[in-house]
Amino acid sequence: MSESTASPTSSNSTAPDAAPKGARTPRRAAAPRTVLVAAALDVLLLLVFVLIGRNSHDEGFSVLGALNTWWPFLLGLAVGWVATRAWRYPFEVVLPGIPIWLFTVAVGMLFRTISGQGVAVSFVIVTLIVTGVFLLGWRLLARVTVKRRARSAR
């Protein structure tokens, strides 16, 4: 039995690098394609958030206007991905999902303030709700889908 497949209760459990009894077995890091899909979903959903918001405020569509609204949140998203090393397990909800969401909003609002854009309390609340639904929602759906596929494969 190789080290990567040894269980904590196997005869190899006395090896120095064996997991203690009851410990989780290490997960494999995500494949590059999985990371790209997750990052693309996050970026795309932030763009959808921006476009919906701009449309609901009758700001109309302009590429520069959308980019001006989008960039602070993209920066926050990038900070969240780096801070949580999200490329390891990008589909997980709790870690990195929740921190990515909170970094996206906090850093986004910080840079909106620095750049002279509005940060009314109502906007912060709506941003927290919508980006939470978007950034955590797709991860929850992915988790349910993966679990269902695993069950049906048995």
Buried (B, 14 or more C-beta within 10 A) or exposed (E): EEEEEBEBEEEBEEEEEBBEEEEEEEEEEBEEEBBEBBBEBBBEBBBEBBBEBBEEEEEEEEEEEBEBBBBBBBBBBBBBBEEBEBBBBBBBBEEBBBBBBBBBBBBBBBBBEEEEBEBEEEBBEBBBEBBBBBBBBBBEEBBEEEEEEEEEEE
